[in-house]
Amino acid sequence: MIEDPDCLACGQRDWERLGERVYKADAADRRHAKQFRILFDVWAPGATQFRATFLGCKSCGMVVYSPRPSAADIDAKYRYSPGSAAHAPSRTERPRRTKQRIHRLERFLSPYLPQLPKQCRILDFGGGDGRLLKGYAEQGAACDVIDYTPTPVPGVRHIGTNENDLPNEPTYDGIVCSHVVEHMAEPRTILARLRSALKPDGAIYVDVPMEISRQLPARSEPVTHCNFFIPESLATLLERSGYRIELCELTAYPHPDENWKLCATAVAKPAGTSDPRERAGFRSLNAYLRPDIPMRLYKARLLWRNIPRRQMVRLKSLLGAN
């Protein structure tokens, strides 16, 4: 574990202490039992509690906790529990939900592809069984996936398990990295490696869950995700990894649990090395932690699809109570 980390996005070491969470070995519920076994059997063997201090980068707004897992810790996590690969396919996701995620990906990425999808080669890095590429595969694109899941969906070719299996030359017109970066010990290193496999006029799509909203992240457990972003810190990370930002914004995505949830979504193109643009990262971070009324209304507008579901749940609760 790393006690005094550098910022994973901008490389600075200028942190603001945001607070802490204490995870107790005997407090795991059934839903998070696997994560607590990793935490107390692999990362902190012999401990009865794990105290995580959450830090916000004063430069870009990136949030991590300390001590944070090293690359070796992340590797040990997956060796201990191979089924916990970063983006393992959901067994409960409904086909309608998968279609929504596919359409959403194409809406963001397709305008930035250098040619028609049927002429493109596209990679999903960390994409489980490659289901997000089904739409592109049906359009005639050559689609590859890199993940620990060995059997991809029809039309998608499995070419490896991690960044070491990436081609050594620019190969892809598009790369998808959806809900993966939040799991990485060294995201800049891997994103730079992905850039080397991207054609000069290609585009990368990255999204990460937005877990900083009126409270510290990792409320239940600190094992599944170890990096926590706002749009400003995600943009900084991509720029530091050698990309030019085409878009980076707060959006909503269809979660497998049938709710829509907030995430930061970015599309970027290779740009070599360049200094990141000046952003009010830490000020934006505080705006998410302590949202004013306009911010709350903005997030509510993004999540409007959840309103009917919430009303139905409340109605069922009332009817059940009677």
Order of alpha helices (4+ residues) and beta strands (2+ residues): beta-alpha-beta-beta-alpha-alpha-beta-alpha-beta-beta-beta-alpha-beta-alpha-beta-beta-alpha-alpha-alpha
